[in-house]
Amino acid sequence: MKLFKKIIVSIATIALFPSLATAQDFGVELKWNTQDIYQVLETMPKQKQAFKAFIDSGRVKDMFVTDSKIGEENTPLLRFVMEGDSEADIRAELAQLPLYQANLVKIGRVQAMGNKWLDTTPQDNHYGLTLTWKSGIEPMEIDRVLGIDLQRVIALNQVGTVSSSYIHTQALEGNVVRPVYLVSVLAKDAEQALEMSKQFEAIRLGYASVDVEHLGRKLDMTKL
């Protein structure tokens, strides 16, 4: 109950005073920009050392590993969540890292995720669910459904189904701003993750759409 009250206060602050929230979290998707595995391996020790500085400072909130290839070699690739003032800030910070300076990797996508409010670290297969409110839904009804779904997220986290969650904002009609949530769930495939999204009231009532994205295996950053 204390966690839920804390979340509600945070949501109210975000919804009523969005300009106060400067730094927020951004999901970063990387792509290899080379077929030379040996150059990657040669640069990786410097990359790990430089990236660990972001982890140690608390700017990196989540890390996931996905399977990828460089040439014919299987090579793990990171997806991560990082705190910054803007997408441009994130891109500028990452541009200083060795793999980026050597043009061996590029940023595929940067997605604003809001602020993290819930976390556990099971190292299984994760999928991201991004819920977006549809048009024509009354703000008070959104608030009612949001309260139900946030309690559901907490309950699913306690049983190990949801591993982390972020709160962001979405501008609706009439300059109304309401929170929107992004959750990481454990699922065997995208179909199961999509089916799991139907547990949320916003999806069940048809008030929100959902995007499903494979994240990979979550890393325990305390052991890095």
C-alpha positions in Angstrom: 0.0 0.0 0.0 2.9 2.4 0.8 4.4 1.7 -2.6 1.0 2.3 -4.3 0.6 5.7 -2.5 4.1 6.7 -3.5 3.4 5.8 -7.1 0.2 7.8 -7.1 2.0 10.9 -5.7 4.6 10.5 -8.5 2.0 10.2 -11.2 0.1 13.2 -9.9 3.4 15.2 -10.1 4.1 14.1 -13.6 0.5 14.7 -14.8 0.0 18.1 -13.2 3.6 19.5 -13.5 5.2 17.7 -16.5 7.7 20.6 -16.9 9.2 19.7 -13.5 10.4 16.4 -14.8 13.7 17.2 -16.5 15.8 14.0 -16.6 13.9 10.9 -17.7 14.7 7.4 -18.9 15.2 6.4 -22.5 15.3 2.9 -24.0 18.2 2.5 -26.4 18.3 -0.1 -29.2 21.7 -0.8 -30.8 22.7 -2.2 -34.1 26.0 -3.5 -35.3 27.6 -1.4 -38.0 30.4 -3.8 -39.0 31.1 -7.3 -40.2 34.6 -7.3 -38.6 34.2 -9.3 -35.4 38.0 -9.0 -34.6 37.8 -5.2 -34.5 34.8 -5.4 -32.1 36.6 -7.8 -29.8 39.7 -5.6 -29.8 37.6 -2.5 -28.8 35.3 -4.2 -26.3 37.5 -4.0 -23.2 37.6 -0.2 -23.5 33.9 -0.1 -24.3 33.0 -2.1 -21.2 35.2 0.1 -18.9 33.6 3.3 -20.3 30.1 2.0 -20.2 30.5 0.8 -16.6 31.0 4.4 -15.6 27.4 5.0 -16.6 26.3 2.0 -14.6 28.2 3.1 -11.5 26.7 6.6 -11.7 23.2 5.2 -11.7 22.4 6.5 -15.2 21.8 3.0 -16.7 18.6 1.6 -15.2 18.1 -1.7 -17.1 20.2 -3.9 -19.4 19.1 -6.7 -21.7 21.1 -9.0 -24.0 19.7 -10.1 -27.3 21.2 -12.6 -29.8 22.8 -11.1 -32.9 25.5 -11.9 -35.5 28.6 -10.2 -36.8 29.3 -12.0 -40.0 29.0 -15.6 -39.1 29.8 -15.2 -35.5 27.1 -15.1 -32.8 27.6 -11.9 -30.8 25.5 -10.7 -27.9 24.1 -7.2 -28.3 22.9 -4.8 -25.6 19.6 -3.0 -25.2 19.5 -0.7 -22.2 17.6 2.0 -20.4 19.6 5.2 -19.7 18.7 8.4 -17.9 19.2 11.7 -19.8 17.7 15.2 -20.3 16.7 14.4 -23.9 17.2 12.0 -26.8 19.9 14.4 -28.1 21.6 14.2 -24.7 21.6 10.3 -24.8 23.0 10.3 -28.3 25.7 12.8 -27.5 26.8 10.8 -24.4 26.9 7.5 -26.2 28.9 9.0 -29.1 31.9 9.3 -26.8 32.1 5.6 -26.2 34.8 3.5 -28.0 32.5 1.3 -30.1 30.7 4.4 -31.4 33.9 6.4 -32.1 35.2 3.4 -34.1 31.9 3.3 -36.0 31.4 -0.3 -35.1 27.9 0.2 -33.6 25.0 2.6 -34.2 21.9 3.6 -32.4 18.8 1.9 -34.0 16.3 3.7 -31.8 15.9 5.9 -28.7 12.5 5.7 -27.0 11.4 8.1 -24.2 10.1 5.9 -21.3 9.5 8.4 -18.5 10.6 7.4 -15.0 11.2 4.0 -13.5 9.1 3.1 -10.4 9.3 -0.7 -10.1 12.1 -3.3 -10.6 13.1 -6.9 -10.1 15.8 -8.8 -12.0 14.9 -12.3 -13.2 17.3 -13.3 -15.9 14.7 -14.8 -18.3 13.2 -13.8 -21.7 11.7 -10.3 -21.5 9.3 -8.5 -23.7 8.4 -4.8 -23.5 4.7 -3.7 -23.5 4.1 -0.1 -24.4 0.5 1.1 -23.7 -0.9 4.1 -25.5 -4.2 5.7 -24.8 -6.7 5.9 -27.7 -8.5 9.1 -28.5 -12.0 9.9 -27.2 -11.5 8.5 -23.7 -12.5 10.8 -20.8 -9.6 11.9 -18.6 -11.5 10.9 -15.4 -12.1 7.4 -16.9 -8.4 7.1 -17.7 -7.5 8.0 -14.1 -9.9 5.3 -12.9 -8.5 2.6 -15.1 -4.9 3.7 -14.5 -5.4 3.2 -10.7 -6.7 -0.3 -11.4 -3.8 -1.2 -13.7 -1.1 0.2 -11.5 -2.2 -2.1 -8.7 -2.2 -4.9 -11.2 1.4 -4.1 -12.2 2.4 -4.3 -8.6 0.6 -7.6 -8.1 2.2 -9.1 -11.3 5.6 -7.9 -10.1 5.2 -9.7 -6.8 4.5 -13.0 -8.5 7.4 -12.5 -10.9 5.6 -11.8 -14.2 6.4 -8.1 -14.5 10.1 -7.4 -14.0 10.2 -3.6 -14.3 7.9 -0.7 -15.2 8.2 3.0 -16.3 5.8 5.8 -16.1 5.7 8.4 -19.0 3.2 11.0 -20.1 0.9 11.3 -23.1 -0.7 14.4 -24.4 -4.4 13.9 -25.1 -7.1 16.1 -26.7 -7.6 19.5 -25.1 -4.0 19.8 -23.8 -4.7 17.2 -21.2 -1.7 15.2 -20.0 -2.1 11.7 -18.5 0.4 9.1 -17.5 1.1 6.1 -19.7 2.9 3.0 -18.6 5.6 0.7 -20.1 6.2 -2.7 -18.6 8.7 -5.5 -19.0 7.2 -8.9 -18.8 8.5 -12.5 -18.8 7.1 -14.4 -21.8 8.2 -17.3 -24.0 7.3 -15.3 -27.2 5.6 -12.2 -28.5 2.3 -13.9 -28.8 2.3 -14.8 -25.1 3.4 -11.3 -24.2 0.5 -9.9 -26.2 -1.9 -12.2 -24.5 -0.6 -11.1 -21.1 -1.3 -7.5 -22.0 -5.0 -8.4 -21.9 -4.8 -8.6 -18.1 -4.7 -4.8 -18.0 -8.0 -3.0 -17.7 -7.0 -0.4 -20.4 -6.5 -3.2 -23.0 -9.5 -5.2 -21.8 -11.8 -2.2 -22.2 -10.2 -1.2 -25.6 -9.0 2.2 -24.1 -5.4 1.6 -25.1 -3.3 0.0 -27.8 -0.2 -2.0 -27.1 3.1 -2.5 -28.8 5.2 -5.6 -28.1 9.0 -5.6 -28.4 11.5 -8.3 -27.6 14.0 -7.1 -25.1 16.1 -10.2 -24.5 17.6 -11.6 -21.2 17.8 -9.0 -18.4 21.2 -8.5 -16.7 21.8 -8.2 -13.0 23.9 -4.9 -13.0 25.0 -5.5 -9.4 27.1 -8.3 -10.6 28.8 -6.4 -13.5 
